[in-house]
Amino acid sequence: MISSLFRSFLSIAISFLAAAIAQSASLPIRVVILKVDGMGQDQLMRAMRERDPASGKSKLPWISRVFAEQGTIYENFYTRGISLSAPSWSMLDTGHHTVIRGNVEYDRYTGEVYDYLNFFPLYIGYAQQKQVDMPGAEVLDRAGIPLLIDHFQYPQVFQSFQLFQRGVRWLTLQDVLKRRFSSKSIFSMLEGATPSYDSLLEQQTQDELETGLQNPQILYLDLYTGKVDHEGHATSEPAAMLKEFQEIDVLVGQLWNAIQKSPLADKTLFVMVSDHGMNNVPDIVSQTYSLTDLLNSRAGGAHHVVTNREQLSDFKFKSLYPLLHRVVNPSDASFYLQDQSDQYPTAWLDIDGNERAALHLRNSDLNKIHILFQQLSRPEILPAVRRAAAHALSDTIDHHRAEWANTATQLEEELKVLAAAIGIRKVVVHQQPRKWTRAQLESGERRAAWSLRQELEDWQDEREAYSSYLNKLKRLLVFEPDSKNPFKGKISDYIPEMSLGDSNTQSQLLHYLIGPAAGGLQLDANGKLDDEQSFRYVNYPKLFSEQRALNLPQPQLAAKPIDFTAMRIQDPAPGQHAYWLYADENSQLEIITGADGRILVKPVQGEWRSGLPLALFQDPDLSIPKSVNREVWLSQWHTEKEWFESIHKTRYSNGVIGAIEELSPVGENVPGRPGMDQVTLRYERRRRELVQADIHLFAADHWNFNVRFPNPGGNHGSFFRISTHSVWMMAGAGVGKSRIEEPVDSLQFVPVLLNLLHLAQP
């Protein structure tokens, strides 16, 4: 017997998964979405314009017929923010500002890894009834942000395998495995003609989608394909890319014909959309620059560096392990953490960033505290040096005391609320049935119950991890250094392992402490510790700007592999946020957002000129009123719409808006679940804020940072227009023939679809 308490929680879970939107039993419009990862608008339109010599028709006849001749094409549709898959699809699937800022993210306090591109943990976890959704969907659920699919009831949807996937289609996987290892496929393997597992999975999913179209109860169907993105990374040969586009063209034709044969043919909206484009240029081979090697080096800080995958240079059998999500790349040059790479990695790096990398560094003052603990542990240091080191340690803790005490108070309150929720949820989960009826399976009740159980396990893990961090923070706050006797405790009782502490400020990154000086701790004339003489420092923005390629195999490549770095800086006034783009000491921009939503962009030094980040001043495609001086216009406050209309065709397209989207305080984008109390909402916002990187690096044209699989073809992740210019085309119910030239971005995709589907706006 299922208790009323369990039924209540189950109802809440099901309602949330449906985004708390009550829909009628039968909806008038069905939607079929073809999701093509990495398809750029420019390449696609060029291919559509090419003519087949034999037929005289477009080399992409189905896309031309369905969308160009009968439907709507958004000619200036752009990725908002950085052109990476996880953040891009999160906005396309929700219509909400992103709370996911990369393909992999790290929690600064606990070291938890959010690996958004790895499907295998879901497959294994789902089989063990331990994981229900992909990590990206879980993050959005916790933030209270529904997916487009959540606007439909569970029996009304058919979802393919993708980054924001709910559940696993086990029958699909089972059928693919049978086909992959059938007697026929074994003979094909011997002949070297066996289809890949991905191809078989995609074909099986397509077959099932076409079958689902015959069921009038299914109102949401999507098909995700990553083939264009994979080929675009692998090669820049036009013929190879055209072949991939032609395969998509065939797929469009097959889906369109299946729609026309379905019982809801005249009520079906067919959509093709991509998350981003690709910086793929014929005859140019993209080059990789290793940030991991730089950070491992003495000049780069001698960091032990965490990545979510093995580098190609260290590629071993263990790196094929599908559940791998954390790899420590130790530095042999470490200044003070030799043989402690597994306990204290100090730089955490997203190497899946292609043209963009996100870098998390341990708080500079936490490095200083760690070094001072080590020095105070040495019995041989001179009494005067010990006294100075003890005072310096106290001063450093005092500098952060108010901030850390506030964090401790709030986090303790949040964990108490979490503990209470855990207690209630345990009762609910204990009362879940062991067996489920067919009706419960088809309605999604079992899946909702599994989701409750999985969330309980997540809460328990979080409570343990954050409690450990909190306990060590509280110990540090009450610690009183002994200025006479050696420290004999464990440093790990005060400095949490696998943790970075609070984010670094702009001033810390400009003067980042990486280790003790070669001569050890030094005193000034007053007997106090001389920080400048006692420690080594790195100016990271300057260091990155000074990197140069050892060789340039192609003339199109810049000698500087890093175009510019970007980070959030101190807010200039209440209600305002500020962001800093740094190319070198003489080329810096500041972007400021006002309380009224307007945006100001200004050079940090001097006037507007060529060579500044985003290259706005010299770009011939900057569109402003002819009667206005270019420097005057760029120096004024403008609305986001005004900026977007003026800059979207420039080389860096909507980079001004994209930088704000990527660097803005992520907690402000977390609305929370309906009815969520303020302490829990604060906790969820804190968890998202803890994954924000210290500094973002953007590669120069045709350079990338992907040392896992160097991409010789093209890349994405930057603000380059070729990477942000995406695809959005529609045909079918409610859509007429139209070419829309007005620039639009990812946030407008879901609202338009909801309007066409007669569903409530988010």
C-alpha atoms as one frame of an Amber mdcrd trajectory, in Angstrom:
protein
   0.000   0.000   0.000   1.428   3.392  -0.998   1.040   5.946   1.784  -0.557
   9.329   1.282   2.834  10.961   1.986   4.478   9.079  -0.862   1.563   9.848
  -3.181   1.925  13.506  -2.310   5.648  13.576  -3.115   5.107  11.528  -6.263
   2.495  14.002  -7.414   4.873  16.898  -6.779   7.665  15.180  -8.715   5.434
  14.407 -11.695   4.077  17.949 -11.676   7.571  19.415 -11.658   8.754  17.179
 -14.468   5.792  18.549 -16.409   6.871  22.073 -15.442   3.726  22.585 -13.392
   1.810  23.332 -16.575  -1.659  21.832 -16.824  -2.362  20.828 -20.404  -5.487
  19.456 -21.965  -5.589  15.751 -22.855  -5.307  16.518 -26.545  -3.155  19.326
 -27.953  -3.848  20.797 -31.380  -0.236  21.009 -32.568   2.525  18.387 -32.588
   6.192  19.317 -32.821   9.048  17.341 -34.367  12.505  18.798 -33.728  15.625
  17.726 -35.605  18.569  18.772 -33.414  21.799  18.997 -35.414  24.831  19.606
 -33.236  27.461  21.922 -34.722  25.726  22.864 -37.985  26.717  26.375 -39.032
  24.348  28.629 -40.932  27.013  29.900 -43.340  28.168  26.436 -44.435  24.601
  25.184 -44.753  23.424  28.086 -46.899  26.454  27.735 -49.195  25.647  24.064
 -49.659  22.000  24.877 -50.383  23.076  27.328 -53.095  25.268  24.735 -54.834
  23.601  23.036 -57.804  23.781  19.436 -58.873  25.097  19.446 -62.501  22.813
  16.570 -63.489  19.503  17.784 -62.031  20.116  21.509 -61.760  18.614  21.368
 -58.281  20.176  22.245 -54.965  22.645  19.735 -53.594  20.442  19.800 -50.505
  17.069  19.337 -52.222  14.970  18.352 -49.191  16.135  21.183 -46.947  15.512
  23.586 -49.815  12.075  22.175 -50.542  10.811  21.825 -46.984  12.233  24.946
 -45.369  13.305  27.387 -48.109  10.284  26.876 -50.382   7.586  26.184 -47.800
   8.805  27.330 -44.407  10.563  29.920 -42.330  14.305  30.444 -42.099  15.912
  32.617 -39.436  18.881  33.950 -41.363  20.530  35.631 -38.377  20.082  33.134
 -35.569  22.885  33.027 -33.020  24.154  31.096 -30.076  23.833  33.276 -27.023
  26.920  33.166 -24.851  29.789  30.871 -25.778  29.290  28.451 -28.655  29.631
  25.237 -26.621  27.131  22.392 -26.672  26.081  22.127 -23.007  25.329  25.826
 -22.353  23.938  26.296 -25.865  21.502  23.371 -25.718  20.479  24.370 -22.193
  19.162  27.682 -23.527  17.622  26.108 -26.630  15.815  23.514 -24.515  14.536
  25.994 -21.919  14.365  29.548 -23.266  16.085  30.559 -20.025  19.371  32.301
 -19.292  22.002  29.665 -18.804  22.946  28.325 -15.392  25.379  25.937 -17.127
  28.510  27.696 -18.351  30.641  24.929 -19.885  30.818  21.316 -21.015  32.336
  20.421 -17.654  32.108  22.344 -14.381  33.686  21.941 -10.946  32.353  22.773
  -7.484  35.002  24.942  -5.822  34.227  23.744  -2.282  33.812  20.003  -2.808
  35.538  19.207  -6.109  32.380  17.630  -7.532  32.569  17.284 -11.318  29.602
  18.098 -13.546  30.412  16.240 -16.757  27.658  17.166 -19.199  28.897  15.362
 -22.319  29.394  11.842 -20.934  26.426   9.534 -21.588  27.849   6.350 -20.080
  27.207   7.142 -16.395  23.522   7.605 -17.233  23.309   4.260 -19.032  24.974
   2.436 -16.152  23.210   4.410 -13.433  19.810   3.936 -15.046  20.355   0.181
 -15.245  21.147   0.217 -11.528  18.166   2.488 -10.812  20.567   5.105  -9.444
  20.456   7.793 -12.143  17.414   8.927 -14.071  18.508  11.874 -16.201  21.610
  13.341 -17.789  23.549  15.692 -15.454  22.424  18.767 -17.377  18.760  17.930
 -16.867  19.414  17.317 -13.165  21.053  20.737 -12.796  18.125  22.459 -14.505
  15.635  20.578 -12.320  17.412  21.667  -9.149  17.417  25.256 -10.441  13.685
  25.107 -11.165  14.060  25.539 -14.925  11.798  23.273 -17.048  12.793  21.853
 -20.418  10.558  22.267 -23.443   9.759  18.549 -23.228   8.418  19.096 -19.695
   5.497  21.059 -21.128   4.094  17.727 -22.281   2.839  14.760 -20.284   5.052
  11.696 -20.040   3.052   9.528 -22.523   3.058  12.389 -25.044   6.808  12.482
 -25.686   9.462  10.676 -27.697  12.951  11.854 -26.836  16.166  10.733 -28.502
  19.610  10.409 -26.920  21.013  13.885 -26.162  22.724  16.094 -23.585  19.548
  17.036 -21.721  18.039  13.599 -21.801  15.416  12.239 -19.431  15.711   8.504
 -18.847  17.133   5.865 -21.180  15.396   4.108 -24.055  16.509   0.619 -23.059
  14.640  -1.158 -25.835  16.434   1.055 -28.351  19.831   0.188 -26.898  18.909
  -3.486 -26.787  17.873  -3.546 -30.439  21.050  -1.721 -31.474  23.250  -4.200
 -29.628  21.480  -7.082 -31.363  22.093  -5.474 -34.764  25.686  -4.544 -33.881
  26.625  -8.089 -32.975  24.420 -10.103 -35.302  25.892 -12.800 -37.546  25.564
 -10.448 -40.508  27.466  -7.690 -38.719  30.264 -10.104 -37.792  30.868 -10.836
 -41.479  30.750  -7.082 -42.147  33.364  -6.544 -39.455  35.685  -8.963 -41.236
  35.152  -6.979 -44.431  35.728  -3.676 -42.643  32.234  -2.422 -43.468  30.474
  -2.557 -40.091  28.337   0.482 -39.264  29.432   2.266 -36.115  27.460   1.884
 -32.907  26.523   5.581 -33.097  25.166   5.166 -36.628  23.104   2.142 -35.650
  21.770   3.914 -32.572  20.797   6.940 -34.623  19.089   4.785 -37.265  17.228
   2.762 -34.630  16.078   5.959 -32.921  14.931   7.394 -36.238  12.941   4.249
 -37.002  11.244   4.428 -33.623  10.503   8.130 -34.061   8.835   7.467 -37.408
   6.775   4.743 -35.750   5.873   7.174 -32.977   4.572   9.637 -35.551   1.762
   7.195 -36.275   0.552   7.531 -32.681  -1.635  10.668 -32.400  -1.100  10.712
 -28.625   2.587  11.549 -29.032   2.891  15.325 -29.423   6.597  15.966 -28.845
   9.291  14.123 -30.809  12.941  14.992 -31.286  15.953  13.460 -32.989  19.455
  14.509 -32.018  22.490  13.946 -34.250  26.117  14.856 -33.590  27.513  13.708
 -36.947  28.041  17.182 -38.394  29.870  18.341 -35.278  32.110  15.249 -35.239
  33.032  15.558 -38.903  33.567  19.305 -38.588  36.137  18.715 -35.865  37.845
  15.954 -37.837  38.320  17.652 -41.198  37.986  20.937 -43.052  37.600  19.288
 -46.461  34.521  20.791 -48.210  33.605  17.469 -49.823  33.518  15.700 -46.477
  31.370  18.408 -44.911  29.024  18.443 -47.917  28.548  14.703 -47.516  27.458
  15.204 -43.898  25.050  17.960 -44.923  23.625  15.696 -47.609  23.017  12.980
 -45.037  21.125  15.516 -42.934  19.233  16.491 -46.081  18.169  12.877 -46.622
  17.098  12.713 -42.974  14.983  15.848 -43.410  13.278  14.218 -46.394  12.605
  10.984 -44.518  11.164  12.780 -41.522   9.081  15.117 -43.678   7.599  12.189
 -45.617   6.868  10.335 -42.381   5.127  13.430 -41.044   2.978  13.685 -44.172
   1.873  10.065 -43.726   1.032  10.518 -40.057  -2.505  11.082 -38.701  -1.503
  14.588 -37.529   0.176  15.643 -40.779  -1.595  19.003 -41.018  -1.044  19.723
 -37.315   2.671  18.988 -37.122   5.356  21.629 -36.788   8.721  20.459 -38.148
  11.792  22.270 -36.798  15.510  21.968 -37.543  17.862  23.709 -35.112  21.570
  23.687 -34.246  23.268  24.711 -31.037  26.207  26.505 -32.636  28.257  26.761
 -35.810  31.822  25.680 -36.477  35.015  27.597 -37.231  35.718  25.231 -40.111
  37.558  26.806 -43.063  38.751  24.834 -46.122  42.477  23.998 -46.212  43.128
  25.271 -42.674  44.222  22.751 -40.069  43.355  23.851 -36.555  46.218  23.831
 -34.043  46.137  22.948 -30.336  47.762  24.881 -27.521  48.162  22.998 -24.210
  47.093  25.051 -21.238  47.707  22.014 -19.033  51.400  22.012 -19.941  51.641
  25.740 -19.308  49.989  25.461 -15.886  52.206  22.473 -15.011  55.343  24.505
 -15.777  57.212  26.691 -13.311  56.365  29.798 -15.345  52.671  28.852 -15.266
  52.565  28.242 -11.519  53.695  24.601 -11.289  50.108  23.533 -10.626  48.772
  20.029 -10.260  46.000  20.354 -12.858  42.632  18.586 -12.833  40.957  17.813
 -16.153  37.901  15.682 -16.791  39.698  13.473 -19.340  43.197  12.235 -20.050
  45.329  14.326 -22.376  46.278  12.748 -25.684  49.932  12.648 -24.606  48.928
  10.534 -21.593  46.351   8.436 -23.398  46.253   5.032 -21.748  43.892   2.126
 -21.506  42.498   3.541 -18.261  41.395   6.662 -20.103  38.906   4.546 -22.038
  37.061   3.893 -18.772  33.600   5.379 -19.474  33.015   6.657 -15.939  36.241
   8.672 -15.833  35.502  12.287 -14.967  38.520  13.482 -13.003  42.181  13.222
 -14.003  45.002  14.852 -12.049  47.932  15.972 -14.184  50.755  16.407 -11.626
  53.556  18.910 -11.954  57.120  17.749 -11.343  58.021  21.384 -10.690  55.564
  21.989  -7.838  56.979  24.606  -5.446  55.394  23.302  -2.242  53.010  20.424
  -3.039  55.366  17.736  -4.307  53.769  14.264  -4.092  50.447  15.821  -3.033
  48.792  16.041  -6.448  45.960  13.680  -5.480  45.163  15.719  -2.368  45.827
  19.281  -3.457  45.456  19.997  -7.168  45.346  23.785  -7.422  44.151  24.364
 -11.013  41.020  22.808 -12.498  40.545  23.092 -16.238  37.786  22.499 -18.765
  39.680  21.045 -21.758  36.485  20.277 -23.699  36.283  23.968 -24.516  37.615
  23.926 -28.084  38.183  27.654 -28.730  37.464  28.530 -25.124  38.780  27.213
 -21.821  37.528  27.802 -18.280  40.142  27.894 -15.526  39.465  27.488 -11.807
  42.424  28.310  -9.521  42.671  27.668  -5.807  42.197  30.886  -3.907  45.527
  32.692  -3.790  45.281  33.370  -0.049  44.501  29.703   0.572  47.834  28.937
  -1.102  49.500  31.413   1.242  47.857  29.853   4.305  48.944  26.389   3.181
  52.564  27.511   2.764  52.580  29.229   6.155  51.258  26.067   7.813  54.101
  24.149   6.185  56.660  26.691   7.347  55.295  26.674  10.905  55.621  22.871
  10.912  59.400  23.129  10.479  61.263  22.941  13.791  64.433  24.465  12.339
  63.160  27.892  11.266  64.493  30.870  13.201  62.350  32.220  16.074  61.958
  35.621  14.396  60.783  33.998  11.170  58.364  31.766  13.098  56.860  34.794
  14.839  56.489  36.645  11.550  54.939  33.614   9.842  52.478  33.121  12.722
  51.434  36.782  12.563  51.092  36.615   8.777  48.876  33.546   9.059  46.652
  35.282  11.612  46.492  38.411   9.468  45.502  36.418   6.369  42.728  34.618
   8.245  41.550  37.913   9.746  41.430  39.442   6.267  38.800  36.859   5.309
  37.191  36.427   8.723  33.989  38.367   8.108  33.434  36.765   4.698  34.203
  33.235   5.916  32.131  33.641   9.076  29.161  34.723   6.974  29.674  31.739
   4.647  29.880  29.388   7.635  26.704  30.785   9.194  24.697  30.608   5.984
  26.001  27.219   4.907  25.290  25.751   8.356  21.724  27.034   8.131  21.340
  25.615   4.623  22.673  22.205   5.649  20.203  22.054   8.551  17.336  22.648
   6.142  18.834  20.054   3.812  19.057  17.547   6.680  15.370  18.050   7.438
  14.491  17.504   3.787  16.604  14.343   3.758  14.668  12.991   6.747  11.321
  13.555   5.060  12.499  12.188   1.736  13.806   8.995   3.361  10.287   8.212
   4.558   8.900   8.880   1.101  11.475   6.705  -0.643  11.013   3.895   1.881
   7.328   3.799   0.974   7.928   3.468  -2.757   6.461   0.280  -4.213   8.802
  -2.522  -5.223   6.712  -3.448  -8.239   5.036  -1.178 -10.717   1.957  -1.732
 -12.827   2.036  -1.208 -16.568  -0.178   1.838 -16.179   2.279   3.358 -13.672
   5.174   2.712 -16.024   3.375   4.310 -18.966   2.344   7.349 -16.922   5.895
   7.955 -15.748   5.223   7.288 -12.047   8.145   4.889 -11.716  10.495   7.362
 -13.331   9.282  10.118 -11.001   9.818   7.820  -8.010  13.335   6.993  -9.150
  13.991  10.712  -9.499  12.975  11.251  -5.870  15.293   8.479  -4.750  18.199
   9.739  -6.813  17.763  13.266  -5.489  17.842  11.876  -1.950  21.210  10.249
  -2.649  22.500  13.493  -4.141  21.378  15.423  -1.067  23.133  12.979   1.242
  26.384  13.183  -0.720  26.200  16.978  -0.792  25.510  17.229   2.916  28.557
  15.117   3.671  30.834  17.017   1.280  29.739  20.528   2.285  29.759  19.583
   5.982  33.380  18.495   5.637  34.297  21.805   3.994  32.331  23.735   6.620
  34.021  21.954   9.524  37.480  22.770   8.191  36.526  26.366   7.535  35.302
  26.709  11.120  38.527  25.153  12.426  40.520  27.659  10.412  38.496  30.557
  11.812  39.293  29.607  15.427  42.897  28.581  14.796  45.532  30.544  16.714
  49.073  30.054  15.382  51.762  29.303  17.930  54.579  31.813  17.441  57.029
  29.794  19.563  56.533  26.081  18.908  56.269  24.034  15.688  52.790  23.231
  14.378  52.221  19.494  14.876  48.688  19.070  13.564  47.424  17.955  10.180
  47.232  20.653   7.538  44.338  18.734   5.951  42.277  19.478   9.087  42.338
  23.145   8.081  42.903  23.144   4.321  40.301  20.885   2.664  41.605  18.470
   0.055  40.219  18.526  -3.493  38.933  22.020  -2.853  39.692  25.465  -4.239
  38.000  27.688  -1.681  36.468  30.993  -2.730  36.890  32.482  -6.189  39.836
  34.758  -6.846  39.361  38.476  -7.299  40.805  40.437 -10.190  43.645  41.716
  -7.991  44.461  38.171  -6.862  44.713  36.925 -10.448  46.985  39.850 -11.309
  49.242  38.946  -8.384  48.563  35.252  -7.790  50.664  33.486  -5.155  52.094
  30.212  -6.530  54.677  29.216  -3.920  57.417  30.238  -1.527  60.351  32.217
  -2.860  63.585  30.390  -3.629  65.228  31.914  -0.548  62.327  31.057   1.774
  60.478  33.455   4.057  62.038  36.899   4.365  61.500  39.651   6.939  61.239
  43.381   6.382  62.927  46.080   8.471  60.145  45.899  11.072  60.476  42.153
  11.576  57.291  41.376   9.705  57.004  38.988   6.805  57.958  40.621   3.516
  55.320  39.155   1.204  56.987  40.265  -2.010  60.318  38.694  -1.068  58.838
  35.605   0.624  56.582  34.305  -2.156  56.453  33.771  -5.924  53.680  35.396
  -7.930  52.182  35.205 -11.409  50.143  37.808 -13.278  47.865  35.403 -15.119
  46.211  37.693 -17.679  49.645  39.024 -18.635  51.161  35.512 -18.703  48.473
  34.263 -21.070  48.853  37.283 -23.349  52.609  36.667 -23.642  52.359  33.093
 -24.889  53.729  32.533 -28.398  53.653  29.574 -30.740  56.939  27.782 -31.264
  56.136  27.316 -34.934  53.404  28.365 -37.336  52.696  25.592 -39.866  50.172
  27.806 -41.679  50.224  31.537 -42.375  46.582  31.920 -41.263  47.523  31.154
 -37.659  48.379  33.968 -35.285  51.634  33.838 -33.352  49.606  34.431 -30.183
  47.493  31.299 -29.561  45.424  33.087 -26.887  43.261  35.887 -28.244  42.125
  37.368 -24.924  41.016  36.428 -21.425  37.780  37.424 -19.716  36.497  37.529
 -16.178  33.928  39.188 -13.958  35.297  42.052 -11.845  34.017  44.107  -8.934
  30.644  45.740  -9.485  31.152  49.489 -10.058  27.843  50.480  -8.419  24.718
  48.892  -6.895  22.671  47.185  -9.582  25.598  47.153 -12.011  27.916  44.317
 -13.061  31.301  44.663 -14.737  33.329  42.340 -16.952  36.935  42.624 -18.095
  38.364  41.518 -21.461  42.161  41.534 -21.570  44.286  41.060 -24.714  47.480
  42.668 -23.397  48.585  45.547 -21.192  47.529  48.098 -23.812  44.397  46.377
 -25.134  41.616  45.929 -22.607  37.851  46.411 -22.574  35.365  46.772 -19.762
  31.701  45.835 -20.223  29.217  47.243 -17.720  25.554  46.325 -17.374  23.249
  48.826 -15.700  20.300  48.276 -13.403  18.046  49.272 -16.305  19.495  46.546
 -18.549  21.526  48.878 -20.753  25.123  48.071 -21.648  28.264  50.211 -21.778
  31.501  49.078 -23.417  34.641  51.141 -22.919  38.405  50.814 -23.359  40.262
  50.519 -20.060  43.042  52.783 -21.339  42.768  55.583 -23.839  40.255  55.888
 -26.644  38.595  53.466 -28.997  41.064  52.103 -31.546  41.980  49.032 -33.553
  43.381  46.018 -31.720  41.050  45.973 -28.730  39.258  42.734 -27.753  36.222
  41.958 -29.991  37.693  44.257 -32.700  34.559  46.418 -32.808  36.221  49.700
 -33.752  37.793  48.502 -37.000  35.126  46.005 -38.088  33.529  47.062 -41.406
  30.349  45.135 -40.547  29.576  47.200 -37.454  26.151  48.668 -38.249  25.439
  52.052 -36.708  23.582  55.144 -37.978  25.607  56.846 -40.695  25.168  60.218
 -39.052  26.872  59.055 -35.830  30.613  58.922 -35.283  31.788  55.363 -34.661
  33.774  56.210 -31.524  30.906  58.257 -30.141  28.385  55.452 -30.682  30.626
  52.800 -29.137  31.176  55.008 -26.071  27.458  55.329 -25.279  25.059  53.212
 -23.246  22.763  51.097 -25.439  20.055  48.521 -24.923  20.864  44.893 -25.601
  18.679  45.029 -28.716  20.636  48.012 -30.034  23.947  46.256 -29.437  22.710
  43.034 -31.009  21.425  44.728 -34.171  24.663  46.666 -34.556  27.261  43.955
 -33.912  25.790  40.594 -34.932  27.443  40.600 -38.366  30.869  41.583 -37.079
  33.695  39.064 -36.791  32.920  38.435 -33.117  29.140  38.620 -33.728  27.238
  39.080 -30.447  30.374  38.906 -28.314  29.350  41.812 -26.075  26.118  40.053
 -25.126  27.802  36.661 -25.107  30.443  37.759 -22.620  27.735  39.024 -20.283
  25.775  35.777 -20.593  28.853  33.670 -19.816  30.338  35.799 -17.036  27.244
  37.128 -15.257  26.462  35.965 -11.695  24.903  32.580 -12.340  22.929  32.555
  -9.096  20.756  35.388 -10.412  19.526  33.027 -13.144  18.289  30.377 -10.681
  14.544  30.931 -10.104  14.074  27.891  -7.850  11.223  25.418  -7.822   7.686
  26.634  -7.119   7.160  26.986  -3.375  10.862  26.682  -2.525  11.773  28.365
   0.768  14.363  31.133   0.765  17.088  29.162   2.551  16.852  26.286   0.079
  16.812  28.739  -2.822  19.938  30.387  -1.421  21.565  26.959  -1.177  20.746
  26.093  -4.803  22.059  29.448  -5.970  25.238  28.933  -3.952  25.805  25.529
  -5.595  25.592  27.087  -9.043  27.794  30.049  -8.106  30.463  27.634  -6.897
  31.005  26.287 -10.426  31.878  29.663 -11.928  35.410  29.769 -13.277  37.956
  32.401 -12.260  39.055  33.225 -15.780  37.992  32.339 -19.318  40.486  32.059
 -22.156  39.546  32.494 -25.798  41.781  31.097 -28.506  43.005  33.055 -31.504
  41.538  32.158 -34.887  42.133  28.472 -35.789  43.686  27.683 -32.422  42.069
  25.473 -29.801  42.740  24.163 -26.280  41.457  20.624 -26.704  44.495  18.544
 -25.722  42.329  15.457 -25.327  41.496  15.112 -29.013  43.220  17.876 -31.000
  40.727  18.909 -33.659  42.418  19.336 -37.041  39.202  20.433 -38.731  37.288
  23.201 -37.029  36.333  24.273 -33.533  33.775  26.298 -31.633  33.375  27.849
 -28.210  34.395  31.396 -29.053  32.373  34.465 -30.034  33.517  34.274 -33.675
  30.475  34.699 -35.910  31.335  31.542 -37.847  30.973  29.658 -34.534  27.896
  31.428 -33.171  25.865  31.654 -36.404  23.437  28.765 -35.945  20.526  27.169
 -37.797  16.816  27.573 -37.116  14.305  26.547 -39.766  10.624  25.587 -39.475
   7.858  24.253 -41.679   4.406  22.801 -41.234   1.467  23.802 -39.051   1.261
  27.487 -38.280   4.328  28.422 -40.330   4.343  30.247 -43.623   7.095  30.915
 -46.152   9.361  33.574 -44.730  12.968  34.729 -44.432  13.513  36.513 -41.120
  16.530  38.838 -41.196  16.119  40.328 -37.709  18.835  38.909 -35.414  17.567
  36.472 -32.797  19.356  34.227 -30.323  18.909  31.031 -28.320  16.586  32.556
 -25.723  13.904  33.220 -28.340  13.658  29.642 -29.617  11.425  28.131 -26.918
   9.041  31.118 -26.583   8.372  31.058 -30.334   7.701  27.321 -30.292   5.418
  27.592 -27.262   3.469  30.301 -29.040   3.092  28.176 -32.183   2.096  25.182
 -30.054  -0.459  27.261 -28.114   1.271  26.509 -24.828   1.899  28.821 -21.883
   5.000  30.985 -22.063   7.732  30.291 -19.475
